[in-house]
Amino acid sequence: MADRSGTIAAADSEQAVHSMSLIQWPGDLLIGHSAVDDDHRHLVEIINKLAEAHAAGRQSGLIGEILSELADYTAAHFEREERFMERVRYPGIDEHRLNHSQLIGSLSRIIYDFEMGRPVDQPLLDFLRHWLTDHIMRFDKRLAAYTVDQIPTEAEGEALPDPAVA
């Protein structure tokens, strides 16, 4: 009986943490390719980790590390996507690449502002949630629709490595 109640408590605790997440995964964010979906899931995890650090009142070293992780992983993911778009001659590459550039610029400004003393706040977290979900829904889903049969599988060596592990 104690084991069962412990299991229930653990499940309730996990559900409570999940329900407090800034971005719910997967929601409508799946594009149908496991390597890209894994990248997006990791980006969601990083943004949720930032939101959790903010909610816990942490503003210094940990927040800076999370912002750097977000910038690094985002840049690596975008580079991989752009190489793929070139390879398949995606007709929307220019607009997609421009959006990547704008998002990287926004992240750079966020990190600069943080380093200059601007705290992470709810409007900033809402902005991060919006730019990630909007990019996936507007740009990555169009790319996925165009390339349904052309996106390489992880077996072909195209999975994006986790920069935290590499």
C-alpha positions as CSV (number, residue, x, y, z in Angstrom):
1,M,0.0,0.0,0.0
2,A,2.8,2.4,0.9
3,D,4.5,1.7,-2.5
4,R,1.2,2.4,-4.3
5,S,0.7,5.7,-2.5
6,G,4.3,6.7,-3.2
7,T,3.8,5.9,-6.9
8,I,0.7,8.0,-6.9
9,A,2.4,10.9,-5.1
10,A,5.3,10.7,-7.6
11,A,2.9,10.8,-10.5
12,D,1.0,13.7,-9.0
13,S,4.3,15.6,-8.5
14,E,5.4,14.9,-12.1
15,Q,2.0,16.1,-13.4
16,A,2.2,19.2,-11.2
17,V,5.6,20.1,-12.6
18,H,4.4,19.4,-16.2
19,S,1.4,21.6,-15.7
20,M,3.6,24.5,-14.5
21,S,5.7,24.4,-17.6
22,L,5.8,27.5,-19.7
23,I,5.5,25.4,-22.9
24,Q,3.6,22.1,-23.0
25,W,5.3,19.4,-25.1
26,P,4.2,18.2,-27.5
27,G,0.9,20.0,-27.9
28,D,0.7,21.1,-31.5
29,L,4.5,21.4,-31.9
30,L,5.2,18.0,-33.5
31,I,6.2,18.2,-37.2
32,G,6.4,14.5,-37.8
33,H,10.2,14.0,-38.0
34,S,11.8,12.5,-34.9
35,A,15.2,14.2,-35.1
36,V,13.6,17.7,-35.6
37,D,11.0,17.0,-33.0
38,D,13.7,15.9,-30.6
39,D,15.5,19.2,-31.2
40,H,12.3,21.1,-30.6
41,R,11.6,19.1,-27.5
42,H,15.0,20.0,-26.2
43,L,14.5,23.7,-26.9
44,V,11.2,23.5,-25.0
45,E,13.0,21.9,-22.1
46,I,15.6,24.7,-22.0
47,I,12.9,27.5,-22.1
48,N,10.9,25.6,-19.4
49,K,14.1,25.3,-17.3
50,L,14.6,29.1,-17.7
51,A,11.0,29.7,-16.5
52,E,11.5,27.3,-13.5
53,A,14.7,29.1,-12.6
54,H,12.9,32.5,-12.8
55,A,10.0,31.2,-10.7
56,A,12.5,30.0,-8.0
57,G,14.0,33.5,-7.8
58,R,17.3,32.7,-9.4
59,Q,18.7,35.6,-11.5
60,S,22.4,35.2,-11.7
61,G,24.7,32.4,-12.8
62,L,22.1,29.7,-13.4
63,I,20.0,32.0,-15.6
64,G,23.0,33.1,-17.6
65,E,24.0,29.5,-18.2
66,I,20.5,28.6,-19.3
67,L,20.4,31.6,-21.7
68,S,23.7,30.5,-23.2
69,E,22.5,27.0,-23.5
70,L,19.4,28.2,-25.3
71,A,21.5,30.4,-27.7
72,D,24.0,27.6,-28.5
73,Y,21.4,24.9,-29.1
74,T,19.2,27.3,-31.1
75,A,22.1,28.3,-33.4
76,A,23.2,24.6,-33.9
77,H,19.6,23.6,-34.7
78,F,19.2,26.5,-37.2
79,E,22.5,25.7,-38.9
80,R,21.4,22.1,-39.3
81,E,18.0,23.1,-40.7
82,E,19.5,25.6,-43.1
83,R,22.0,22.9,-44.5
84,F,19.0,20.6,-45.0
85,M,17.0,23.3,-46.8
86,E,19.9,23.9,-49.1
87,R,20.2,20.2,-49.9
88,V,16.5,19.8,-50.8
89,R,16.3,23.2,-52.5
90,Y,13.5,24.3,-50.3
91,P,11.7,27.2,-52.1
92,G,11.0,29.0,-48.8
93,I,14.6,29.0,-47.7
94,D,15.2,32.8,-47.8
95,E,12.2,33.6,-45.6
96,H,13.0,30.7,-43.3
97,R,16.7,31.8,-43.0
98,L,15.6,35.4,-42.4
99,N,13.4,34.3,-39.5
100,H,16.3,32.3,-38.1
101,S,18.5,35.4,-38.3
102,Q,15.9,37.5,-36.5
103,L,15.5,34.9,-33.7
104,I,19.3,34.6,-33.2
105,G,19.4,38.5,-33.1
106,S,16.6,38.5,-30.5
107,L,18.5,35.9,-28.3
108,S,21.7,37.9,-28.6
109,R,19.8,41.1,-27.4
110,I,18.2,39.1,-24.5
111,I,21.6,37.8,-23.4
112,Y,23.2,41.3,-23.7
113,D,20.3,42.9,-21.7
114,F,20.6,40.2,-19.1
115,E,24.4,40.8,-18.8
116,M,23.7,44.5,-18.4
117,G,21.4,43.9,-15.5
118,R,17.9,43.3,-17.0
119,P,16.3,40.5,-15.0
120,V,14.4,37.7,-16.7
121,D,10.8,38.5,-16.3
122,Q,7.4,37.1,-17.4
123,P,7.2,39.2,-20.5
124,L,10.6,37.9,-21.6
125,L,9.5,34.3,-21.0
126,D,6.3,34.9,-22.9
127,F,8.3,36.3,-25.8
128,L,10.5,33.2,-25.8
129,R,7.5,30.9,-25.7
130,H,5.9,32.9,-28.6
131,W,9.0,32.9,-30.8
132,L,9.7,29.2,-30.5
133,T,6.1,28.1,-31.0
134,D,5.4,30.6,-33.7
135,H,8.6,29.5,-35.6
136,I,7.7,25.8,-35.4
137,M,4.0,26.4,-36.4
138,R,4.7,28.9,-39.2
139,F,8.1,27.9,-40.6
140,D,9.1,24.4,-39.6
141,K,5.7,22.8,-40.4
142,R,5.8,24.3,-43.9
143,L,9.3,22.9,-44.4
144,A,8.1,19.5,-43.1
145,A,5.2,19.5,-45.4
146,Y,7.4,20.2,-48.4
147,T,10.0,17.6,-47.4
148,V,7.8,14.8,-46.1
149,D,9.9,12.2,-48.0
150,Q,13.2,14.1,-48.0
151,I,14.0,14.6,-44.4
152,P,16.9,12.2,-43.5
153,T,16.4,9.9,-40.6
154,E,18.7,9.6,-37.6
155,A,20.0,6.3,-39.1
156,E,21.5,8.5,-41.9
157,G,23.4,10.5,-39.3
158,E,21.4,13.7,-39.4
159,A,20.3,13.8,-35.7
160,L,21.6,17.1,-34.1
161,P,24.0,16.3,-31.3
162,D,23.3,17.9,-27.9
163,P,25.9,20.6,-27.4
164,A,25.8,20.0,-23.7
165,V,27.0,16.4,-24.3
166,A,29.4,17.1,-27.1
